[in-house]
């Protein structure tokens, strides 16, 4: 247990129950409470000779997440009779500031380990209590009123299932890639498979494609400098493509996946305008550009929900434009892209699991946000860990390869000494 932080483990794990009727807000507060508890425990244990813990700890993400976004959201809703939006803005500020404290007082490898453990626990929990629903979804059960039965354990929206387990698939793959023991590699490979099965059962095409892109990108950069591995990787891709034409029964597999992911249906098929998203995006852009105030300052966090504007945006970038305005959204996305490239360079320079996970999840969220609204959120474990990564980038960049032993997943022993803050 010394390899993880128990309160942080529960802060990630609690968010799995956020969609439970009547109790969702309770689990959001529980998640925040565990982060606060971890900070209290950390400060109690800090020695008196560490006064410079926060020296040079600020980065540009800190400016956006701690200052610009929550304060602009508060300003937008200060006189809104619906107190929920003010309350959420305050909650976002407290959560982000608490994370800022955590990433500057805790070895980031321990944060990674806590997140991985929570991911394993969440996956096992779903397997234990969602087996019947999973089997029903994988059998392509069609309900006369709602259509295809999509996997939605614990009340989670199927798209959120794809987001969570698509992110976990990337994380588990990085653990497998940088693992040293064969059993550990097999264990995490199985978890990657389970995560993809959950995405397929949820018929979450966005999560599935984004996770695949994150995994392929991480693997390609991880082995690209090794000419032998690079040749094997390219050969594998060629064989994978050829197998689609020569493997017996591949047509049945393709047909099954096409049906599960509803590529040929009128509602969610290829000609559906991304399941009606494009029509909603046109409508949203018309609303945004009808007001100078909306273009420049947005409307505040959570104001872009379907229950507020009457339709789902399902695009993280446009959702942020509506809530935060065009200027902040543009700067934030550029910041994400620049730091994704910096993570790529750092991974090539000193590879380790921590950098691979951060890089893979940045690729994942940038890709998935084209068809999902989780670019900036505190309400699920993947988005929460991404905020940890954004605020802790300096510590991630500083982590060393140490011959593959540094920043290893929780199943490996690590020595927190000498990490430095």
C-alpha positions as CSV (number, residue, x, y, z in Angstrom):
1,X,0.0,0.0,0.0
2,X,3.0,2.3,0.3
3,X,3.1,2.4,-3.5
4,X,-0.3,4.2,-3.7
5,X,-2.2,6.9,-1.9
6,X,-5.4,5.4,-0.6
7,X,-7.4,8.7,-0.5
8,X,-6.5,9.4,-4.1
9,X,-7.5,5.8,-5.1
10,X,-11.0,6.4,-3.6
11,X,-11.2,9.9,-5.2
12,X,-11.0,8.2,-8.6
13,X,-13.0,5.2,-7.7
14,X,-15.9,7.2,-6.2
15,X,-16.6,8.9,-9.5
16,X,-17.7,5.6,-11.0
17,X,-21.0,6.0,-9.1
18,X,-21.7,9.6,-10.2
19,X,-24.6,8.6,-12.4
20,X,-26.5,6.7,-9.7
21,X,-30.0,8.3,-9.3
22,X,-30.2,10.7,-6.3
23,X,-26.7,10.0,-5.1
24,X,-24.5,11.5,-8.0
25,X,-23.8,14.8,-6.2
26,X,-22.9,12.9,-3.1
27,X,-20.2,10.9,-4.8
28,X,-18.8,14.0,-6.4
29,X,-18.4,15.5,-3.0
30,X,-16.9,12.2,-1.7
31,X,-14.3,12.3,-4.5
32,X,-13.3,15.9,-3.6
33,X,-13.2,15.0,0.1
34,X,-10.7,12.3,-0.5
35,X,-8.4,14.7,-2.4
36,X,-8.7,17.2,0.5
37,X,-8.0,14.4,3.0
38,X,-4.9,13.4,1.0
39,X,-3.6,17.0,1.1
40,X,-4.2,17.2,4.9
41,X,-2.3,14.0,5.4
42,X,0.5,15.1,3.2
43,X,0.9,18.5,5.0
44,X,0.9,16.7,8.4
45,X,3.7,14.4,7.2
46,X,5.8,17.1,5.5
47,X,9.0,18.0,7.3
48,X,9.6,21.6,8.4
49,X,12.6,21.9,6.2
50,X,10.6,21.8,2.9
51,X,9.4,25.4,2.6
52,X,9.9,25.5,-1.2
53,X,7.4,22.8,-2.1
54,X,5.5,25.1,-4.5
55,X,8.5,27.0,-5.8
56,X,8.3,27.2,-9.6
57,X,5.2,25.0,-9.5
58,X,2.9,27.1,-11.6
59,X,2.5,26.4,-15.3
60,X,0.1,27.9,-18.0
61,X,-2.5,25.2,-17.3
62,X,-2.6,26.5,-13.7
63,X,-3.5,29.9,-15.0
64,X,-6.4,28.5,-17.1
65,X,-7.7,25.9,-14.6
66,X,-7.4,27.8,-11.3
67,X,-7.9,31.4,-12.4
68,X,-9.4,32.1,-15.9
69,X,-12.0,29.3,-16.3
70,X,-13.6,29.1,-12.8
71,X,-13.6,32.9,-12.3
72,X,-15.0,33.6,-15.7
73,X,-17.7,31.0,-15.1
74,X,-18.5,32.6,-11.7
75,X,-18.7,36.0,-13.4
76,X,-21.1,34.7,-16.0
77,X,-23.5,33.2,-13.4
78,X,-23.0,35.5,-10.4
79,X,-26.6,36.9,-10.9
80,X,-28.1,33.7,-12.3
81,X,-31.1,32.7,-10.2
82,X,-30.1,29.1,-10.8
83,X,-27.6,28.6,-8.0
84,X,-26.4,25.3,-9.5
85,X,-24.1,27.1,-11.9
86,X,-22.4,29.1,-9.2
87,X,-22.1,26.1,-7.0
88,X,-20.5,24.1,-9.8
89,X,-18.1,26.9,-10.6
90,X,-17.0,26.9,-7.0
91,X,-16.8,23.1,-6.9
92,X,-14.6,23.1,-10.0
93,X,-12.3,25.7,-8.5
94,X,-11.9,23.8,-5.2
95,X,-11.3,20.5,-7.0
96,X,-8.7,22.0,-9.3
97,X,-6.9,23.9,-6.6
98,X,-6.9,20.7,-4.4
99,X,-5.3,18.8,-7.3
100,X,-2.7,21.6,-7.8
101,X,-1.7,21.1,-4.1
102,X,-1.6,17.3,-4.5
103,X,0.6,17.3,-7.7
104,X,3.1,19.6,-6.0
105,X,3.4,17.7,-2.7
106,X,3.2,14.0,-3.9
107,X,5.4,12.0,-6.1
108,X,3.5,11.8,-9.3
109,X,4.3,8.1,-9.7
110,X,2.2,7.5,-6.6
111,X,-0.7,9.4,-8.2
112,X,-0.3,7.3,-11.3
113,X,-0.3,4.1,-9.2
114,X,-3.4,5.2,-7.4
115,X,-5.2,5.9,-10.7
116,X,-4.1,2.5,-12.1
117,X,-5.4,0.7,-9.0
118,X,-8.7,2.6,-9.2
119,X,-9.0,1.6,-12.9
120,X,-8.4,-2.0,-12.1
121,X,-11.0,-1.8,-9.2
122,X,-13.6,-0.1,-11.4
123,X,-13.1,-2.7,-14.2
124,X,-13.5,-5.6,-11.7
125,X,-16.5,-3.9,-10.1
126,X,-18.3,-3.6,-13.5
127,X,-17.4,-7.3,-14.3
128,X,-18.8,-8.4,-11.0
129,X,-22.1,-6.5,-11.0
130,X,-22.7,-5.8,-14.7
131,X,-22.3,-9.2,-16.2
132,X,-26.0,-9.7,-17.2
133,X,-26.2,-6.2,-18.8
134,X,-22.9,-6.8,-20.6
135,X,-24.1,-10.1,-22.0
136,X,-27.4,-8.5,-23.1
137,X,-25.6,-5.7,-24.9
138,X,-23.1,-8.0,-26.6
139,X,-26.0,-10.2,-27.9
140,X,-27.2,-7.2,-29.8
141,X,-30.6,-7.1,-28.1
142,X,-33.0,-4.7,-29.8
143,X,-35.6,-2.9,-27.7
144,X,-38.7,-1.8,-29.7
145,X,-38.7,1.6,-28.0
146,X,-35.1,2.5,-27.4
147,X,-33.4,0.4,-30.2
148,X,-30.1,-1.3,-29.6
149,X,-29.4,-2.1,-25.9
150,X,-26.1,-0.3,-25.2
151,X,-24.0,-1.1,-22.1
152,X,-24.6,1.4,-19.4
153,X,-23.6,0.0,-16.0
154,X,-24.4,2.0,-12.8
155,X,-26.6,4.3,-14.8
156,X,-23.6,5.7,-16.9
157,X,-24.4,7.0,-20.3
158,X,-23.0,4.7,-23.0
159,X,-20.8,7.5,-24.4
160,X,-19.4,8.0,-20.9
161,X,-18.7,4.3,-20.7
162,X,-16.7,4.6,-23.9
163,X,-14.8,7.6,-22.5
164,X,-13.9,5.9,-19.2
165,X,-12.9,2.6,-20.6
166,X,-11.3,4.0,-23.7
167,X,-9.1,6.0,-21.4
168,X,-8.4,2.9,-19.2
169,X,-7.5,0.9,-22.4
170,X,-4.8,3.4,-23.2
171,X,-3.6,3.4,-19.6
172,X,-3.5,-0.4,-19.3
173,X,-1.7,-0.7,-22.6
174,X,1.1,1.7,-21.4
175,X,1.4,-0.5,-18.2
176,X,1.7,-3.5,-20.4
177,X,4.2,-1.9,-22.7
178,X,6.6,-0.8,-20.0
179,X,6.1,-3.8,-17.7
180,X,9.1,-6.0,-17.0
181,X,7.5,-9.3,-16.0
182,X,5.6,-11.5,-18.4
183,X,2.7,-12.1,-16.0
184,X,2.2,-8.4,-15.5
185,X,2.2,-7.9,-19.3
186,X,-0.5,-10.6,-19.6
187,X,-2.6,-9.1,-16.8
188,X,-2.6,-5.7,-18.3
189,X,-3.2,-7.1,-21.8
190,X,-6.3,-8.8,-20.5
191,X,-7.5,-5.5,-19.0
192,X,-7.0,-3.8,-22.3
193,X,-9.2,-6.4,-24.0
194,X,-11.9,-6.1,-21.3
195,X,-11.9,-2.3,-21.7
196,X,-12.3,-2.6,-25.5
197,X,-15.2,-5.1,-24.9
198,X,-16.9,-2.5,-22.7
199,X,-16.5,0.1,-25.4
200,X,-18.0,-2.2,-28.0
201,X,-20.9,-3.2,-25.7
202,X,-21.6,0.4,-25.1
203,X,-21.5,1.0,-28.9
204,X,-19.2,3.9,-28.2
205,X,-17.4,4.5,-31.5
206,X,-15.8,7.7,-30.4
207,X,-14.2,6.0,-27.3
208,X,-13.1,3.0,-29.3
209,X,-11.5,4.9,-32.2
210,X,-9.8,7.5,-29.8
211,X,-8.4,4.7,-27.6
212,X,-7.1,2.8,-30.7
213,X,-5.5,6.0,-31.9
214,X,-3.9,6.7,-28.5
215,X,-2.5,3.2,-28.2
216,X,-1.1,3.1,-31.8
217,X,0.5,6.5,-31.3
218,X,2.1,5.6,-28.0
219,X,3.4,2.3,-29.4
220,X,4.7,3.8,-32.6
221,X,6.7,6.5,-30.8
222,X,7.8,4.1,-28.1
223,X,9.5,1.7,-30.6
224,X,10.2,4.0,-33.5
225,X,13.8,4.7,-32.6
226,X,14.5,1.0,-32.6
227,X,14.9,0.0,-36.2
228,X,14.3,-3.7,-35.6
229,X,11.1,-3.1,-33.6
230,X,10.0,-0.5,-36.1
231,X,10.3,-3.1,-38.9
232,X,8.3,-5.6,-36.9
233,X,5.6,-3.0,-36.2
234,X,5.2,-2.1,-39.8
235,X,5.2,-5.8,-40.7
236,X,2.5,-6.4,-38.1
237,X,0.3,-3.6,-39.5
238,X,0.7,-5.0,-43.0
239,X,-0.3,-8.5,-41.9
240,X,-3.2,-7.1,-39.9
241,X,-4.5,-5.4,-43.1
242,X,-3.9,-8.5,-45.2
243,X,-5.7,-10.7,-42.6
244,X,-8.9,-8.8,-43.2
245,X,-8.9,-10.3,-46.7
246,X,-7.7,-13.9,-46.0
247,X,-8.9,-14.8,-42.5
248,X,-11.7,-17.2,-42.5
249,X,-14.8,-15.8,-40.8
250,X,-13.5,-12.3,-40.8
251,X,-16.6,-11.2,-42.7
252,X,-18.7,-12.4,-39.8
253,X,-16.6,-10.4,-37.3
254,X,-16.8,-7.3,-39.4
255,X,-20.6,-7.8,-39.8
256,X,-21.0,-8.2,-36.0
257,X,-18.9,-5.1,-35.2
258,X,-20.8,-3.1,-37.8
259,X,-24.1,-4.1,-36.2
260,X,-22.8,-3.4,-32.7
261,X,-21.5,0.0,-33.6
262,X,-24.6,0.7,-35.8
263,X,-22.7,1.9,-38.9
264,X,-25.6,1.1,-41.2
265,X,-28.6,2.4,-39.3
266,X,-30.5,5.5,-40.1
267,X,-30.1,7.0,-36.6
268,X,-26.4,6.4,-36.1
269,X,-25.1,5.3,-39.5
270,X,-22.6,6.8,-41.9
271,X,-25.2,9.1,-43.4
272,X,-26.7,10.2,-40.1
273,X,-24.6,13.4,-39.8
274,X,-22.6,11.8,-36.9
275,X,-25.8,10.7,-35.2
276,X,-27.4,14.1,-35.8
277,X,-24.4,16.0,-34.2
278,X,-23.6,18.1,-37.3
279,X,-27.1,19.6,-37.2
280,X,-26.8,20.4,-33.5
281,X,-23.4,21.9,-34.1
282,X,-24.7,24.3,-36.7
283,X,-27.5,25.3,-34.3
284,X,-25.0,25.9,-31.5
285,X,-22.7,28.0,-33.7
286,X,-25.6,30.1,-34.7
287,X,-26.4,30.7,-31.0
288,X,-22.8,31.5,-30.0
289,X,-22.2,34.0,-32.8
290,X,-25.5,35.7,-32.3
291,X,-24.0,37.5,-29.3
292,X,-20.6,39.2,-28.9
293,X,-20.7,38.4,-25.1
294,X,-21.2,34.7,-25.9
295,X,-18.4,34.7,-28.4
296,X,-15.9,36.4,-26.1
297,X,-16.9,35.3,-22.6
298,X,-19.1,32.2,-23.0
299,X,-22.0,31.4,-20.7
300,X,-20.3,29.6,-17.8
301,X,-19.4,26.0,-16.9
302,X,-22.2,23.4,-17.3
303,X,-24.4,25.9,-19.3
304,X,-24.0,23.7,-22.4
305,X,-25.8,20.7,-21.1
306,X,-28.6,19.1,-23.2
307,X,-31.0,19.7,-20.3
308,X,-30.2,23.5,-20.5
309,X,-30.1,24.3,-24.3
310,X,-32.4,21.5,-25.4
311,X,-30.0,19.4,-27.4
312,X,-26.7,17.5,-27.0
313,X,-23.6,19.2,-28.3
314,X,-21.4,16.1,-28.1
315,X,-18.2,18.0,-29.1
316,X,-15.8,19.0,-26.4
317,X,-14.4,21.9,-28.4
318,X,-17.8,23.4,-29.3
319,X,-19.0,22.8,-25.8
320,X,-16.1,24.7,-24.4
321,X,-16.7,27.5,-26.9
322,X,-20.3,27.9,-25.7
323,X,-19.3,27.8,-22.0
324,X,-16.0,29.7,-22.0
325,X,-15.9,31.7,-25.2
326,X,-13.9,31.4,-28.3
327,X,-10.7,33.1,-27.0
328,X,-10.1,30.9,-24.0
329,X,-11.1,27.8,-25.9
330,X,-8.7,28.5,-28.7
331,X,-5.8,29.2,-26.3
332,X,-6.6,26.1,-24.2
333,X,-6.7,23.8,-27.2
334,X,-3.4,25.2,-28.5
335,X,-1.9,24.6,-25.0
336,X,-3.1,21.0,-25.1
337,X,-1.6,20.4,-28.6
338,X,1.7,22.1,-27.7
339,X,2.1,20.0,-24.5
340,X,1.0,16.8,-26.3
341,X,4.0,17.4,-28.6
342,X,6.2,18.2,-25.6
343,X,5.2,14.9,-24.0
344,X,6.1,13.1,-27.2
345,X,9.6,14.6,-27.2
346,X,10.0,13.8,-23.5
347,X,8.8,10.3,-24.1
348,X,11.4,9.8,-26.8
349,X,14.1,11.4,-24.7
350,X,13.5,9.5,-21.5
351,X,10.8,6.9,-21.9
352,X,8.7,5.6,-18.9
353,X,5.2,4.5,-18.2
354,X,4.2,7.8,-16.6
355,X,5.0,9.8,-19.7
356,X,3.5,7.2,-22.0
357,X,0.2,7.3,-20.0
358,X,0.0,11.1,-20.1
359,X,0.9,11.3,-23.8
360,X,-1.6,8.5,-24.7
361,X,-4.4,10.2,-22.7
362,X,-3.7,13.6,-24.3
363,X,-4.0,12.0,-27.7
364,X,-7.1,10.2,-26.6
365,X,-9.0,13.2,-25.3
366,X,-8.0,15.4,-28.2
367,X,-9.3,12.8,-30.6
368,X,-12.4,11.8,-28.7
369,X,-13.5,15.4,-28.1
370,X,-14.6,15.7,-31.7
371,X,-17.6,13.6,-30.9
372,X,-17.8,13.8,-27.0
373,X,-18.0,16.5,-24.5
374,X,-15.4,15.4,-21.9
375,X,-12.5,17.7,-22.9
376,X,-12.7,19.5,-19.5
377,X,-14.5,17.8,-16.7
378,X,-14.2,16.7,-13.1
379,X,-17.0,14.2,-13.1
380,X,-15.3,11.0,-14.2
381,X,-11.9,9.3,-13.4
382,X,-10.3,9.8,-16.8
383,X,-11.0,13.5,-17.0
384,X,-10.0,14.0,-13.3
385,X,-6.6,12.3,-13.9
386,X,-6.1,14.4,-17.0
387,X,-6.4,17.5,-14.8
388,X,-3.8,15.9,-12.5
389,X,-1.6,15.5,-15.6
390,X,-2.2,19.1,-16.8
391,X,-1.3,20.6,-13.5
392,X,1.6,18.2,-12.9
393,X,3.3,18.4,-16.3
394,X,6.6,19.7,-14.8
395,X,6.9,16.7,-12.6
396,X,6.0,14.4,-15.5
397,X,8.7,15.9,-17.7
398,X,11.2,15.6,-14.8
399,X,10.6,11.9,-14.4
400,X,13.5,9.8,-15.7
401,X,13.6,6.4,-17.4
402,X,16.1,4.9,-14.9
403,X,16.5,1.9,-17.2
404,X,12.7,1.3,-17.3
405,X,12.2,1.2,-13.5
406,X,11.0,4.7,-12.9
407,X,7.3,5.6,-12.9
408,X,6.4,1.9,-13.2
409,X,2.8,0.8,-12.6
410,X,1.7,-0.2,-9.1
411,X,2.6,-3.8,-9.6
412,X,6.2,-2.7,-9.5
413,X,8.2,-1.4,-6.6
414,X,9.4,2.2,-6.8
415,X,11.5,4.4,-4.7
416,X,9.9,7.8,-4.1
417,X,13.2,9.2,-2.7
418,X,14.9,11.7,-4.8
419,X,11.9,12.6,-7.0
420,X,12.2,16.2,-6.2
421,X,9.7,19.0,-6.1
